Amino acid sequence: MTRSAPSVRRAHINDRRAHRVRRVNTRAPALDVASQNVSSNEDQPSGQTSRAADDEDDADARKRAALAVKTPHSGYHRQVGTSRAFFEGWYFRFTLPRSAQSASLIYHVYDPDVETSARAGAGAQVCAPGGKYLYSETSAGSGSFEGASHALELGMTRGDDFFEVSSEGTRHRGSLTSAGEREDGPWGAGRAARSVKWDIAVTPLRGWGGGPGARMQSPAGWLTALPVFEPHWQVTMAHGLASGWIETDGERVEFSDCPAYSEKNWGGAGFPLKWFWAQCNSFPDYPDLSVTVTGGNRGVVVLPNVREDVGLIGIHFGDRFFQFTPAVQVEIAADAKYGAGQALEAAAVRWDVEWGRWSVSAVGKRYECSIEGTCADGDKSTVIRAPTDSLEDGMAPLCRETFTGVIVVSLWRLDDRGARVETIIDAAMSSTACLEIGGGPWVSPYRAVAEIRTPLGPLMGLPVDVNAVAKILSPLGDLLPGL
């Protein structure tokens, strides 16, 4: 944790309001994901309060684990006093495999330094186990929202409502209420929650990079620190273990050592016009596997009126990390098998996606992968609010996702002629994937090949040490917040 970063406001957050979670058995340097059992010890819904105090040693262990795999751009990217359109959003997912349920906590802030902005404000969304949804927002500016510039720590208070992510993302607490949603909207028929409370402890196991000793990565390399590929995107935790509880309208679900995941977006440009996304780190036969897939049509900041289709596949398998993007990147020296290995492949990423079917593949010089996702019409899905492509509008119900998608992942090593010579992952399957489409219109399948059209694309892979640059510039102030 960067001690000089502004701390998140703790007002209205105390032990009388925020229930404590039970003791979590997560001894810190346990970074061997293969040895972890990702099946959850989920309890049945209960109205009783868990009274066991959170052990200080466990909290310290979780924080050490977080710092060991901390990614670039974990902090809040707000440049205080800079009057420009700005958005930042955080997504946290907790999978409960045994009951085939999930919970997601989603936070956002808009235009904290633009006094005339109609969308200025901050808020939260909760997708709770069982399918209920809650949205809470303050539109009277974002003064109640605070975040740390160089740590994964943020929070907001509004009266008695609050949410807080603290200790480098290893502790999540909150209590939110809502007047509900329109019955004729996407959250009618009793799907809108009126109150959600939670207290969750997380032990990060993988950031966005290889195993212990590996350098954590940004998908767009060092250029992620510049307003070039906005909105930016960063996975902050590809895999972790979460224990705690979430209570929806008085019904509580407790869980222990369930798979956890987190990512974020930020920037001054509009959101992609159209996108898809898939994520899973709960494979019954591959407990050391985490997969994230995304693609979308975005504007190019440095080329006005130009749009490009961009996409990425990221796979963590034990200590190995495989990232497929269309841009050439520099590879970190890798062990031939399970060392702190990273394969950052310049690959042709292709997709054919529509609701019910996600087909994505990538072929690089040395590796090839295939991701196939499906969901049936009868599968439970939910609509969530997402940023729009406009710089004037705020959050809108533009996104549909399911937590019970089926995903199949395969990965091969290629020889010099491009032939498959080794099967690294053989059709790993899970039925608890999150599959998503957003934006639109989706009147036909979204078929594309990822490409980087900006002239700065070839520079993405240069080994620029952004933290060293920030240190040199530090006498001038915090010019690169968020690192």
N, C-alpha and C positions, 0 to 999 in steps of 0.2 A: 504494500500500500504506500502510496506517495503521501507522506505526512503533510506536505505543503498544500495538498489539494483541499479545497473547501469541503468541510464535512457536511453531510446531509442533516437537515434540521431534525431534531428529535422531539420537537414539541408535540404534545398530545399523545406521545407513544410511551406508555409505561406498563409495568407488569400487571396492573389491575385491569387494563383494557386489552392487552395482548396476551392471550393464553400462552403458556410455555409448552414446548414439545417434550416428549419423553426423551430419555438418553439415547443417543444414536451411536452405534458401535462402528465408528469409521476412523480407524487409526491411520494417520495422515499419509505416510509415504506409500500407502497401498495403491500403487499406480499400475500394477499388473492387472489390466482389465480382464485378461483371460481367466484369472483366478476368481473373478467376482461372479456371483450368481445373480442375474438380473431379474429373476422371477421375484415378485414382490411378496412381502408378508402382510398383505392387506387385511385389515380388519373390516368387519361389516359396519355399515353406517351406525353411528351411535350418538346419542344426545349427551353423553357424559364427557366431562372435561378431563383431558390428560394433565395431571398435576405435577408430573416429574420435572424437576428443573433441568435446564440444558446445562450439561457439564462444561466447565470452562476449558478443560483439557481437550475435549472434543471440538469445541469452537476454535481453539488455536490450531488443532490438527487440520481442520477443514480449511482454515485460512492459509496455512502453509501449503496445502495441496493446491489451492487456487493460485497462489503466487508461482508455484512450480510450472504451471501450464498457462500462465496469463498471456493473453493475446494482445497484439497491438490494437489500439482503438477501443479499449475497454471503457475509457472515460467518456465524460460528457463533452461534446464538441462545441458547445456554445462559446462564441467569442464575445465576451461581455462588452456591451456598448456599441457593437457593430450593427447598424440598422439595415439588416438585409433579411430577406425571406429565409426562414430556417425551420427545419423539421428534424426531430430525432425520435426514434421509436425503439422499444426493447421488447423482445419476445422470449418467454420462458415456458418450456413445456415439461410436464411430468407425466410419465406413462405408467399406468397401473395394469401390467400385462395379465395378471390372473383374472381380473374382472373385465378385461378388454375395455377399459375406460382411460380417459386422459383428463388432465386439467391444464389450462394455459392461462398465464398472466401476461397481459399486453399493456404497455404504458407508452404514452406519447406526450410530446410538448411541441407547440407551434410558436414561432415568432416572439421569443421572449424579449427582444429588444426593438420591436417595431410597434410604436405606440398607435399607429393608425390601422393596424391589421385587424380585419374583421374575424380572422380565425385564431387570433392569439389565445392561448390557453393550454391546459394540460388535462390529461385524463387517463382512465384505465378501463380495460375490458377484462372480464373473467369468463372463460369457458369452463364450467365446473363439471366434475364427474356426474354422470347421469344426464348430461345434455342441456342443463340450464345455462343461461347467459345473462350477464350483467354489464351495463355500461355506465360509467360515472365520469362526468367532465365538469370542469369549471371554465367558463368562457370569459370571465372578467380578468383577462390577463393571466400570466403564469407565475405570479409572485409567490404562490403557495408551493411551487415546484422547485426543488433544488437537486443538483447532482454534483458529484466530484469530478474534477477535470481529468484526473489520472487514475481513477479506480472505478470499478464496477459497483457504484454506490449511488443511490438516488432515492427520492421520496417526495411525497406530496401530502399536505393536510388540508382539509376543508371541514371546519367544524369538528365533529366527532369522527368523521371519515378520515382514513389515512391509508397509505401503502408505503412500504419501506423495503428497499433492497440494501443490505449492509454487509460489512466485512468481506469485501471483494466478491460479492454475489453469492456468498455462502449462507446467508440468512434472509428469508422472505417473510414479512409479516404484513397483515393488512386487515382492515375492516371497512367495507364499503356498503352503502345502501343506495337504492334506486327507487324512483316512483313507479318503475315498470316501463313496459313498451306497449305500443299500440297493438291491440289484438288482431288487427288486419295486416300487420307487418310480418316480417320473417321470424319474429320471436313471439308470436301469438300462441294460442292453445296451451297456455301454461308453461311455456318455455322460458319466460323471462323471470329471473330471480329478483327478489326484493332485497336480500342481504346475503353477503358472502364474507366470511372471515377465514383467515388462514395463518398458519405458523409452520414454516418448512425450513429444514436445514439441508444444505447441499454440500456434498464432497465432490469437487471437480476431479476428473480423471484424465480427460483429454481436452486440450484447447483446440487450436486449428494448426496442426503440425504433427510431427512424429512423436515418439515416446520420450522418456527422460533423456535430457541432453540435447534434444532437437530444438531448433529455432522455430518459434511460432510464426505463422504466416498471415499476411493480408491477401485476400483473393486478387486484388489489383496491384500487389506489390507496393513499393514506396509511394507510388502516385495516389494511393488511398489518402494520403495526408493533404492532397491538393484538390481544389474544386474542379476536377476534370471529368471524373466518371460518376458524377452525382445522379441519383442518390447512391451513396456508398453503402456497402453491405459487408458485415463481418460476423462470422460465427465466433462467439466468445467462449462457448463450451460445447464441443461435439459429443461429449459423454460425461456423465457424472451419476452419482447416486443420491437420492433424495428421501428424507424421512420426515414425517410430520402429519399434519391434518389440514383438511379444508372443510368448512361447514357452510352449507347452502340452505337458506331458509330454515335453519334449526337442525338440519340433518347433517351429521358429521361422518366423514370418511377418513380413516387413519391409514397410513401406509408406511412401509419401512424398506429402505434400500431399493427404491424404484428408479428406473432410468430417468435421467434429467438431461435437458438440452437448452441452450440459449443462443440468441443471435440479435443483431440490431441493424437499423438503417439510419442514415442521417444525410443532411445536405441542404443546399439552397434551391435545387431544381425540383421540378415536379416529379411525382412517382411514375414508374413505367405505365405506359398506356394499357398494357396487357402483360400478364405474367402467369407462371405456374411455379409450383414448389412441391417438394416431397421430402420427408424427413423420417428416419427411423433409427433408433438405437436399442431396439428390443427384439432381437432375433433369438428364438429359443435354442437353436443349434449353433449359433455363433455369438456367444455372449460378449466377445471382444470386437464386435462390428458396429460401426456407426456410419450412416450414409445421409448425405444432404445433396439435393439436386434442385437447381433452379434455372429459370430462363425467363426473359422478358424483352419487351420492346420499349426502349428508352430514348430520350433525347440526348444529344451530344452537346455538352456545355460549350465546348470550344468551336463547334460547328453549328450555328443557328439554323433551325428548320431542317436539321438532319437527324434521322432516327436510325437506330441500329438494334439488331437482335443479338443479345448477349446471353451466354449460358455457362453453367459450371456444374461439374460433378466432383464431390469431395468424399473420399472413402477413408475411414480410419479402420485398420484391421490389426489388432495388437499394437505393436509399436510402429507399424508402418503407416504411412500416409500417402495417398494417391490423390492428386488434384489435376483435373482435366479442364483446361480453359483454352480458348483460341489463341492466346498470346504466348510468345516465347518467354520462358522464365529460367532463372538460374537454379540448378539443382544443388542441394546440400549433399555432401558426400554421404553415401548410404551403405550400410552393411548389406551383404547379398541376401540375407534372409530377414531376421527380426531385430535388427539393431535400431538405432534412432534414425530410421530411413525415411526419406522423402522422395517421391517421384512427382515432380511438377511438370506434367506433360503438356506441351503445346499440341492440342488435339482438335480435330473436327468434332464439335459437339452438335449432335442433331436431335431433333425431337418431333414427335407427332402426338399432340395432346388435345384431349377434349374431356369434358366431365365423364367420368367412368373409366377413362383409359389414359395412362401416362406412359409413353414409350420414349425413352431417352438413351442415346448411346454415344460413345466417344472412342475414337481411335487415334492413338498417338504413335510415336516412333517405337516405343518399347512395350506399351500396355494398351489393352482394349477393355472396355467395360460395357455392360448392358444393364439398364434399369427398367423394369416393367412394373407398373402399378395399375391396379384395377379396384373398382368398387361397384357394387350392384346398386340399382335404383332404390332398393329397399334399405340400403345402409343408412344409418343415421348420419346426417350432415348438419352443419350449422353455418349461418351467415355471420361474418364478422365485419366490423368497420375497418376501413383501410384508407390511407392517404389517396387523394385524387391526383390526376395529372396536372391539375391547375394550381397556380401559385396563390389563388384567391380563396379556394375552398378548403375546408378542413377534412374531417373524417366522414366517410360515407359507406353505406353497406354494399361494398363492391367485391367482396371476397366470399367464396364458398369452400368449405373444407370438411373432410371426414377424418375421424381419429381411428377408424376401423378399416382402413384400406389394406389391401393385400399388396405386398411389394416383393419382387424377386430380383436379387442382385447377383451378377456374375462378373468375374474379373479374370483376365488372362494376361500372361506375359508373352510377348511376341519375339520372334527371331529377326534377323536383319532383313529378311524378305517380307516381313509382316505376317508370317504364319504363327498360329497359336502353338506354343511349345510347352506351356505350363498352365494349369488351371489353379489359380490362387484362391478364388472363391467360387464354389460350385453351386449356383442357384440357391443361395441363402434366401429363406422366405420368412416373412412375418405377416401377421394379420392385424397388427396394431400400428400401422404406418399412418402418418398424417399426410394426406394428399389434398392439394389445394389448387384452385384456379382463381384468378382475380382480374379486375379491369374488364376490358371487352372492346367491342362486342365478341361473343363466342357463338356466332351463328354457324361456324364451320370449324373443323379441327385447326389448331394452331401448329403449322408445320414450318420449321425454319432450321437454318444452320447458323450457329453463333459466329459472329465476326466482330472485330474491333476496327471501326472505321476512323477513329480519331488518329491524327498523325502522331500522337504521343504513344500509341499502342506498343510499338517496338521497344520503347524505353521501360516498359513495365518491369522487365526482368533484371534490370541493372541492380547490383548489390549496394544500393544507397542506404546508409545507416541513418534513418530519420531521427532516431533518438539522439545521435551524436550531433546532428544539425540543430535540433531543438536545444541541446545543451549550450552550443556555441551562441545561439540567439537569445538565451535566457536573460542576459543583462537588459535586453530590450523589452522584456515582459514574456508572458506565456503566449507566444505566437502560434503554437501548435497544440491547443488543448485537445484532449481526447486520447492522446497516446498512452 
